[in-house]
Amino acid sequence: MALVPLRPGRAASRLLPLLCGGARSKGASLSPGAPGRLGQRRYKKDVLPSPDGPAPSVSITEIRQYLRAEDIPFHDGYSCLHTPSLFTGDGGGQPLSASAPFTLFIDKTTGSFLCTATLAEGTWQDFQANVELRHRGITPIPPASSEEVEEEMRQAREDARCIWERALPLWELLDEKEIKETKALFGISMVTDATLKRFGVRYLRTARSLVFPWFSPQNATLKGLKLVRVEKKGSTITYVEETLPRFDSYRNLFGLPLIGRRDTELVLTGWELDALALHQSAGVATLALPRGASCLPPTLLPYLEQFKRITLWLGEDLRSWEAAKLFARKLSLKRCSLLREEVFGELVNTEQVSGVKWARFPELNKLLKGHRRGELTIFTGPTGSGKTTFISEYALDLCMQGVCTLWGSFEINNVRLAKIMLTQFAGRRLEDQLELYDEWADRFEELPLYFMTFHGQQNIKTVIDTMQHAVYMYDITHVVVDNLQFMMGHEHLSVDRLAAQDYVVGAFRKFATDNTCHITLIIHPRKEDDEKELQTASIFGSAKASQEADNVLILQDRKLVTGPGKRYLQVSKNRFDGDVGIFPLEFSKASLSFSSSKSKARLKKMKGEKELLANKTVEGGSGASKKP
Ligand SMILES: Nc1ncnc2c1ncn2[C@@H]1O[C@H](COP(=O)(O)OP(=O)(O)OP(=O)(O)O)[C@@H](O)[C@H]1O
């Protein structure tokens, strides 16, 4: 596996030795004013895993052939193959009986398995190893999670239990007024006590949060919970969620214990309160995804196999609609239905099609309008001008708004990159304020951010396979590749380099389109005259890269003319609506940020690159327009 999520005790924790050296432990509070302890976190001094290949892929045909060859009975389900469990019953020696319950689910895409009876899970290789053990008469032992993960889950269970015990059923609050106000705050005035009771929703007064429990589907013990509180800014209301365990280990399909064996129709919602309301109003079986429209973890698919019809009800915005379409592919299109077409028709005309807006780069919004799925952005700039630093912040900005992001950093290692990002995230040098480190690291770990563990030259096929895997596993919608030169591969050195590059660009283009995933690809410029600014034609290689790209961004670095350290960002191609132009970037060395608050929008829109260059020559070759 060549992917690393930033999660507790893993990647981000490994940043710490870089900042202060040595191990640490901590006891962080769950949120200001909220009771409960996240407990001790252990940190290792080791570094990120060394580069390894992608997960060995297995096709569904191979899986079927293997099961037949091994005499293992199976049903062909929607997303999984179903077999009797290897981990229950009489153990080794005996062939698996077709009359046993089919509680083991093999993911058709990855070959990973989950036994819903014992919660044993593992890779396709683990499955084969366990079949082998049975042949030798040994009772298979479920592959164990690492000690670190076990400890984290145990701690989360304990913390969840403490909170759960302090939380009250909403209707047991002391006074009627408080109940009414609380329900109104969460928009659930119409939800009855019976519904709240059925779903086991409680209220934690001290944290002014609703509490949604995660019960084990096996034995109904509490595995974790989600807290939701309301934040009001003016007339805008936002719901803030926190989970135990942390988001990427929080795999609760909320409502699962209420599903009967015979239920065959389901409404799958993006959040818990929708599941409640829909169940109450339509009487249908409902489940809520643990992270809303942002992802559908494949480990949840086995629990959805029993449904013949699934209606995806993730939200009414375009992002939810796009997510629903991708989730439907995982769930099998033939049983899914989405929001009505007319609703989508209305959305097409709204602002939303322009994509996710950058919070730190308003000028980029004015030109590109936003970040959209399925596009290819090419980014270039002179050597050492700050390309990686800029793209790090540009991608972080989107990631902070829930865009699931995968980084392929082939030039600088992931620890260095994560350190740059963490500095940009915190907006300060944490080396100087170590007391703030824990808080920022905790928040950073919550981002939907993943890293490929490749370093140095890589074969494009391996990289594309890894990206494909990540899209399936983590619903990645933005991949950053830094940079193209590392994909040209040794084997291409003898052939035409331009043809090799065209091939690689074509492969990324196809990936972006096929997976409705945005790719930002950094490409070095060709050797240029230092005195001249870069243009689209300066991108290394043939014209293919700029033709295939939807957006071309150039980091202009004209130190000699415009004074020390001045950089400009030029949008030289914009397929979405054609606006091109240039705006200055203010760099702060302390926060490694290009979005310094001092920066006033001095955006200059241009009709085309030629006009842009001509204009600058008229203005004395200053490298960029200074006009407002
Ligand atoms: N605007 C800027 N002003 C001054 N220093 C900067 C600026 N942007 C980045 N830097 C610093 O310059 C160094 C190189 O930055 P970075 O690695 O992002 O450049 P790059 O263009 O990706 O390099 P390469 O061409 O080698 O891939 C880093 O130490 C970074 O902190």
The ligand as an SDF file (V2000), in Angstrom:
LIG
                    3D

 31 33  0  0  0  0  0  0  0  0999 V2000
    7.7670   34.0030   -2.4900 N   0  0  0  0  0  0  0  0  0  0  0  0
    8.8530   33.5250   -1.8820 C   0  0  0  0  0  0  0  0  0  0  0  0
    9.8060   34.3460   -1.4280 N   0  0  0  0  0  0  0  0  0  0  0  0
   10.8880   33.8740   -0.8080 C   0  0  0  0  0  0  0  0  0  0  0  0
   11.1110   32.5510   -0.5800 N   0  0  0  0  0  0  0  0  0  0  0  0
   10.2090   31.6800   -1.0050 C   0  0  0  0  0  0  0  0  0  0  0  0
    9.0300   32.0970   -1.6750 C   0  0  0  0  0  0  0  0  0  0  0  0
    8.3050   31.0090   -1.9660 N   0  0  0  0  0  0  0  0  0  0  0  0
    8.9850   29.9510   -1.5130 C   0  0  0  0  0  0  0  0  0  0  0  0
   10.1220   30.3430   -0.9290 N   0  0  0  0  0  0  0  0  0  0  0  0
   11.1480   29.4880   -0.3340 C   0  0  0  0  0  0  0  0  0  0  0  0
   11.9790   29.0280   -1.4150 O   0  0  0  0  0  0  0  0  0  0  0  0
   12.3520   27.6590   -1.2170 C   0  0  0  0  0  0  0  0  0  0  0  0
   11.9810   26.8260   -2.4470 C   0  0  0  0  0  0  0  0  0  0  0  0
   10.5590   26.7310   -2.5200 O   0  0  0  0  0  0  0  0  0  0  0  0
    9.8330   25.5510   -3.2770 P   0  0  0  0  0  0  0  0  0  0  0  0
   10.4520   24.2390   -2.9550 O   0  0  0  0  0  0  0  0  0  0  0  0
    8.3730   25.7360   -3.0070 O   0  0  0  0  0  0  0  0  0  0  0  0
   10.1710   25.9280   -4.7960 O   0  0  0  0  0  0  0  0  0  0  0  0
    9.9250   25.0770   -6.1290 P   0  0  0  0  0  0  0  0  0  0  0  0
    9.6360   26.0640   -7.2030 O   0  0  0  0  0  0  0  0  0  0  0  0
    8.9110   24.0310   -5.8860 O   0  0  0  0  0  0  0  0  0  0  0  0
   11.3430   24.4180   -6.3390 O   0  0  0  0  0  0  0  0  0  0  0  0
   11.8290   23.3860   -7.5020 P   0  0  0  0  0  0  0  0  0  0  0  0
   11.9160   24.1740   -8.7610 O   0  0  0  0  0  0  0  0  0  0  0  0
   13.1570   22.9320   -6.9930 O   0  0  0  0  0  0  0  0  0  0  0  0
   10.8110   22.3070   -7.5670 O   0  0  0  0  0  0  0  0  0  0  0  0
   11.6920   27.2240    0.0690 C   0  0  0  0  0  0  0  0  0  0  0  0
   12.6530   27.3210    1.1170 O   0  0  0  0  0  0  0  0  0  0  0  0
   10.5770   28.2340    0.2950 C   0  0  0  0  0  0  0  0  0  0  0  0
   10.2910   28.4280    1.6730 O   0  0  0  0  0  0  0  0  0  0  0  0
  1  2  1  0
  2  3  1  0
  2  7  2  0
  3  4  2  0
  4  5  1  0
  5  6  2  0
  6  7  1  0
  6 10  1  0
  7  8  1  0
  8  9  2  0
  9 10  1  0
 10 11  1  0
 11 12  1  0
 11 30  1  0
 12 13  1  0
 13 14  1  0
 13 28  1  0
 14 15  1  0
 15 16  1  0
 16 17  2  0
 16 18  1  0
 16 19  1  0
 19 20  1  0
 20 21  2  0
 20 22  1  0
 20 23  1  0
 23 24  1  0
 24 25  2  0
 24 26  1  0
 24 27  1  0
 28 29  1  0
 28 30  1  0
 30 31  1  0
M  END
$$$$
